[in-house]
Amino acid sequence: MRVADWMMAELKRQGVERVYLVPGGGAMYLNDALAQSGLEWVEMFGEQAAGIAAEADARVTGKLGVAMVTCGPGATNILTAVEGASIDSQPVLVIAGQV
């Protein structure tokens, strides 16, 4: 079992239903594990949008909101949404790839 597979199984075990993501080369193992996990995934057009969607999901469901992005600029582009979730005390997890 890959670490990426374990991560997706753990998200499912924690009650996460969907992951908002911007796929990229640095997160291919994560993307593959997500596709095989049975979790719903929503592909977004930008990292900020993925983070904001994860925060909205957390607000609506009361569960952990999850966003997944690639490494480098993908990881830095989501920081504004992370800060917004932090300020509003919303449970959001961001998973970023690693080359």
N, C-alpha and C positions, 0 to 999 in steps of 0.2 A: 504494500500500500504506500502510495506517495503521500508526502506531507500535505499536498494540495487536496488529495482525496479525504484525508483525515479532517482537514479544516472544514470542508463542505459538509461532511457527516456531522461534525460538532455543531455547525450552524443549525443544521436541521434538528439536532437533538435539543438545542436551546430554544426551538420554536420559531426560528426565522422561516419565513415563507417565500421571500423574494430577495433578489440581489440586483441592485442597479449598477450597471457597469459600462465602461468604455474599454473595449478590448484593445490589446496592444501586444507587441512582440515580447515585452518583458513580463507579461502575465499569462503566457500561453498555457502553461501547466495549470494555472488557476482557472483559466477559461475552460479548458478541457474538463477539469474536475467538476466545475459548476454544471456544464452541459450534461454530465453523466449522473449528477446527484439527485435529480428529481425536483430540485428547487426551481421555482419560477425565476426567470431572469429577464430583465428589461434593459435593452441596449439604449444608451443615451448618446446624444450628439456632443456632449462635452462633460468634462470632469466636474465642473461646478454644478451642472444640472444633475449629475448623478448624486452628488453630495446633498443637494437641496431635496431631491426626491427621497433619498434615504431618511432625511430628517422629517419630511412630511409623512412618510410611512410610519415612522416611530410615533409621531403625534397622533395619527389616526388609529393605529392598532394598539398602541401602548407597549409594543414589543421593540426589540432591537432593530434599528434600521441599518442596512448594510450596503456599502458602496465598494466597488472594486475597480481599480484603475491600474494602468501600467506604471512602470518606474519613470524616474526623471521628471520631465515636465508634467506628466500625468499626475504624479504624486503632488507636485507643488501647485498645480492648478486647482486642486480640490481643497486647499487649505482655508480659503474664505468660507466655504460651506462648513468645514469642521469647526471653525471659530464661531459661526452662527449657531450651530448645534450646541456647542459648549456654553455660550452665553445664555441660551434658553434651556439649559440642562436637559437636552434631549439625548437619549441613548443611541449613539451612532457609532458604528464600527467601520473604519476604512481599511481595506486590504489593498496594499500596493505590491506590484510585481517586483522582481529582482532579477537582473540579468546574471 
